[in-house]
Amino acid sequence: PQLPHGHMPLPSFWKVVEDSLQQSGAQLRAFCQAFETVTPSPGTQALTPAEERKVLSLVSKHGPDKLYQVTSNISGSRDLDLTLLRGQIVALLQNADTKGNTSRWLVDAGGPRGFVPAAKLRPY
């Protein structure tokens, strides 16, 4: 099969290839920028100075490997449940509740301690 640009001299052919690659690259960058603007990733949410201090105190008390970020708002319905906002940082105290249920974790929210659904936490 004959290539559409097969009849061109080589330098012109490479110029066409380079131009289309640059155009595709520019389109990809524009798409990525638009995507990041529309969907800010929870991992890049800026912490307020108060939240930063809380995170530092949680790290010093529990260590960095115990920190988790809340992935969506949690409204505690039972006794000892915490109500937390998406993006908040908590420290894991125990990966089960008092009855051994591993879908509810005991966390330190930088003051209040209580249970949250494990599914709404991800390592920070």
Secondary structure, DSSP 8 states (H G I E B T S, - for coil): ---TTTTS-HHHHHHHHHHHHHHHHHHHHHHHHHHHHHS--GGG----HHHHHHHHHHHHHH-GGGEEEE-S-B---STTB--B-TT-EEEEEESS-TT--TTEEEEE-SS-EEEEEGGGEEE-
